[in-house]
Amino acid sequence: LPGCSPMSLRTSIATSLADVPAPAWDALVDASDPFLEHAFLLALEDSGSVGAAAGWIPRFVLAHRGRELVGAVPLYLKNHSMGEFVFDWGWAAGAQRAGLPYYPKLVAAVPFTPVTGQRLLVRADERFDEVAAALAAAMDAEAAATDASSVHVLFCLPHERDFLVDPGHAERLGFQFHWQNRSPEPYRDFDDFLGTFRSENRKQVRRERRVAGSHGLALVTKEGPTLDDVEWAALERFYASNADKHGAHAYLTRRFFKLARERLAPRVLATFAARDGVPIAGALNFERGRRLYGRYWGCLEEHPMLHFELCYYRLIERSIERGHERMEAGAQGEHKLKRGLLPRETWSTHGIRHPGLAQAIERWLDEEQRAVRRDMELYGAHAPVRRGPAGGGTAP
């Protein structure tokens, strides 16, 4: 294979991404993924959003061929199950009842970010199976070295799932609601997208947009480098206030938002509602390549339909304008369905080291997968898009 040296692979563990050169790491990352980039992951570390105090301890797996970094895994040692969005609290409780330790565990994921993407990062000029096998073996070895109960690979790609699943590693199916651009002919504009809706659903979306625009607020979409001091402070305040409002843990520290402005601004897209130039609601989103990701919403005032406008409709509009292939708006939320975000599969794999616990979890996962598929079919049947060629869209 061109570019593939005959030198054998060597794996190691890095306890900070600061020890890994950014160009070498980023050469492994998909061109449309802003969350696996060196800058994003290191900002989580440098801000204290991850680390020993947060219970997300970096244990990055690295694979080198000679001096060249050819593979990696964003791996963390954890003593809790917070911030993962693939929920295993029941497994932990079951292990405890059986007298088995469940923590620590190892998690391959982007912290606090329920977005599908690479987890076995392999350089394009390398043989995937060869490097992935070395990475998987290194994760298993690290589990033994840290006495971790398990290795969880969250929101992985289907081919990674297929590679990892074996008698000791079970697959888990979930789903989220995503907006997908039309193919092969992308939507021309938002009205073209709405043209695929049934009449009553199309009228509902237009009514919601009118209501959102009727509150006397300026609704704007702005790229990260253009945001001023007031707008960056507002994004941080919205994030904290929304977490507090819902009794959720605010994973991102104040310093993260400072570093986001310094290091991540080219990937940031913000949507705001402002009164007299002062934002009163908004969302922090990330954009790279052909994808847009809605992440953190918050508001200081409640106004009908504002959330739908800033978190869905404006992001769909932006995606159509930029020719994006997909817009993801985070985990859960069946209300997204009527706004044109359809159910899409997500996958994770779970390697449980205790044979008895592994068998019990695998049986449970088989039952869960059947239930998830039934739910997806039900949601698909209630999608707002018309069926067939006239609608141009189908729900899985």
N, C-alpha and C positions, 0 to 999 in steps of 0.2 A: 504494500500500500504506500503510495507516495507520501513522503513526510513522516513515515512511521519508522523510527529507528529500531534496530534489532536489540538494543539495550533493554534489559529487564526493567519492570516497573518497581518502584520503591514507594511505599506508603508511610505517612507520618501524621501526627496530630499537631495542629496549631491551636494554641489557647487564645490567640487574638488575631484578627484579620490584619492588624497593623504589621504583623510579621510576614505578610504575603504581599508581594508587589502588586499594585492595582492593575497595571496592564496585563500581567499574567493571569490574574483572576478573571478580569473582564473579558479576556479572550475566550473563556469557556461559556459565557453567558449569552442567552438568546437576545437578539437585537431588539426585541419588543418587550423585554422584562426589566422594569426599573427597580425592582425590589431585590434582585440577586446581585445587582451591581455592587462593587466594592464600596463605593461612596455611601450607599444606603445602609448596608450592613455595618460598616464601621461607624456611621453616625449613631446607630443604635448602641454600639459599644461605648463610644466616647461620651455619649450623653447620659450613661448610666441606665438607659432603658432596658438593656440586658446586662448580665453580669451576675456575680455571686449574690448580691443583695436582691436582685430581681428574680433569682431562681432560674435564670437562663444562662448557663455557663458555657461559653464557646468551646467546642471541641471539634474544630473544622478538620475534616479528613482531606489530606492532600495526596495526590499520586504524581510522582515525578518519573520521567524517563531521562536519565542523566540529570542535567540541570534544568530541564524543561518541565514546567507544570502542565500536565496533560489531563488531569482530572481532579475533582473536588466534590465534597458534600458539605452543605451548610448544616452542621450538626451541633446540637446543644444537649448538655447534661442537665436534667431537670429534677427538682424535688417536689413538684406539684403539676397540675394539669391545666393551669390557667393560660389563656391567650393562644390556644391552639385551634379552636373551632372545629375540631374533630373530637367529640366528647367521649372520654373514657372513664368518667367518674364512677360509673357502675362497675367497671372492671376492677378499679382500685378498691372499691368497697368489697367486692367479692373476694379479692385476694386477701384483704385484711380479715374477713370472716373465716377464711381457710387457714389463717396463720402464715400467709406468704407475704413477704415484703414486695410492694409494687414500686416504690421509689427508692433510689433514683431510677430514672429511665432515660433513654436517649431519643431525641426527636430531631429528625431531619425536616426542616421547615424554615420559612421566613417568619420570625416572631411576630405575633399579633396580626398576621396578614393572611387571610383565607383566600389566597389566589393560587390557581393552578399554574405550575411551572416546573422547570427542571429541578430535580433533586440530586440526580447522578450527573454531575456536570462533566462532560467529556469533550475534549478539543476535537474540532471537526475533522482533522486529519488523522485521527486515531481510530482504531477499531473499538466500537462501543462495547461489545461483549467483553473484550479483554480488560479494558479499563474499568468498566462497571463491576466486573467480578472482583477486581482488586479492591475497589471502593467498598463493596458489600462485605468482603472478608474483613476489611479494616474496621467497619462498623461493628461487626460481630466480635472482633478481638477487643475493641474498646468497651463493649458491653461487659465482657468478661473481666477486663482490667479494672473497671469502675464498679463492678458488682451490680450493674444495672439489670433490672428485671426484663427489659424489652427494648426493641428498636422500632420506632414508629416513623414511617416516611409519609408525610402528609401532603395532600394536594399535588401528587405526582402526575406525570404524564402517563398515558396508557401503555406505552412501550416500556416504561420503567416499571410499572406495575407488573406487566407480563414477565419481565426479567427477574423481579424480586420474589414473586410468589412461588413458594415451594412448600413441602410439607411442614416447614417450621415458620413460614411467613404467610399470613392470611391476607386476603384483599378485603377492602371495605368500600362499598358504594355509597355515595351521597349525591346531592344535587344542589345547584344554585340556579338563580334566575339571571340569565345573561341576554344582552342585546347582541344580535349577530347581523352583520351587514348581508345584503342580498348577494348571491353569487349565481352565475358569473357576472351579471350586470348589477353593480352596486346602486343603492338608492341615489337618486339625483338630489333630493332635498327632503325636508321633513314631511312636506305634503305628499311626496311620492311614497314615503314610508307609511304614512297614515292611510294611503290608498289601499294598502293590503288589509286594513282592518274591516271588520263588520261595521255596518252603518252606526249602530248604537254605541259601539266602543269608540269609533272615530269621533262621534259627537261628544262623548264623555271627555276625551283627551282635550279637544278644543275648548270645551267649557272649563276644564281645570286650568288650562293656560290663561284663559281670560280672567278667571278669578285671581290667579296668582299675580297678574299684572294690574289688578284693580286696587291695590292697597296703598298707592301713592309712593311706592318704593322704586328706586333705580335698580334694575336687574342687570348685572354685568358678568361677563366671563373674562378672566384675566390670566395671562401666563405669568409664571413665577417670577422671572426677572423684572417684571413691571410692577410688582407689588411694593407698596410703601410700608413705612413703620406701622401705621395704624392698621393696615390690612393684615400684616403678619401677626401683630398682637391679637387681632380679632380671631384669626384662625386658631391660635392657641387657646384663647378664651372660649371659643365655641366648643372645641374638643373637650376641655375640662368641664364645662358646664353640662354638656350632654352626658358625659360619664357620670357626673354627680346626679343629674336628673333621673338616670335609670339605675342608680345604685351600682354602677359598674366600676371596675378598677381602671384607673387612668394609667395605662401602661407607659405611654410616652411622657418623658419628663419635660420640664420647661426648656432645659438645655437642648433637647432634640429639635425644638422649633427654631432655636437660634442657629444650630448647625444645618438644619434644612435650608434656611435662607442662604447660608454661606456656601453649602456644598451641593444641594439638591434642587435649587431653584429652576434650572433648565428642564427638570422633569415634572414640575408642579403646574397644575392648572386649578385655579380657584373660581368658584361661582359665588357671587355675593348678592344680597339684597341690602341696599343702603338707604338711609334717610339723611338728607342734607350732607352727603359725603361720608357718613359714619355707618359702617356695616352693622346690621342688626341680625343677620343670619348668613350662613354660608357653608361651603363644603370645600375641603381640601382633597384634591384628586391628583393622580399621577398619570403621566402620559409618556409613552416611548414607542417609537416605531409605528406599528399599525394597531396598537391597543391603547385603550383608555380605561383607567381603574378609578371608580368612585370609592373613597375611603372614609373620611371623617366629616360628619355633618353636625351642626349645632346652631342654636338660635337664642337670642335674648328676648325676642317677642314671638308669640305664636300667631301665625296668619294662615288661613286656609289655603291649601294647595301649594304653599311656598316650597315645602320639602320636595314635592313631586317635580316642580319646575326646576329647582336648582340641582337636584340629585339625579334626575332621570332625563327630563326633556331637553335641557340644555346640553347635557353630555351626549345624548343621542344626536342632537343637531351638530355638535362639534365633530362627532365621529363620522357623520355623513360628509360634512365639509372636508374633512381630512382624508377620507377614504379608508378609515380604519376598518379592520376586519371584525373587531369585537369590542364591546364595552361591558365591563363587569362592575356590578354595583354592590359587592360585598356579600356576606353570608345571609341566608334566611330571607324572610320577607315575601310572603305570598302576594302581598299587595302589588308587587312589581309585575305580576302576570298581566294585569289589565293595562299596564303601561307599555307593553310590547317586549318585555323581557321574559324569555321562555326557559323552561327547565332544561338544564344541561348537566350531564354526569360529572361528578368529581370522584377521585379515587385516592385511597391511601393503602399502605401495607403495614402489617403489624407482626413483628417477629417476637414471640413470647418465649422466653427461655425455659420456663417450667412446663414440662410436657402436659401435665394435667390441666393447668390453667389455659394453656394454648388450645387444647381440645375443646374445653368448655366455651372459650371465646369464639373459636371457629364455628361451632354449632350455632351459637347465637348470631354470628354474622351471616350465616346462610339464611336464617329466618328474617333478619333485618333487610337483607338485600331483596328478598321477595316483596317485603312491605314497601321498600323505597321504590321499586319498579312500579308497583300499583299506584303509589302516590304520583309518580311522574306521568303515568298514563292518564290519571284523573285530571291533573293540572293541564296536560296537553289538550285534553278534550274541551277544556274551558278557555283555551287561549283566544285572544281577540282577533287573530288573523283569520281571513277567509281561507278555505281549503282549496287546493288545486292551483292551476296555472294563473288564474286571475288574481289570487292573493299573493302568490310568490313566496309564501312562507309556510312552514309546517312546524309543528311542535313534536319533539321526539316522544 
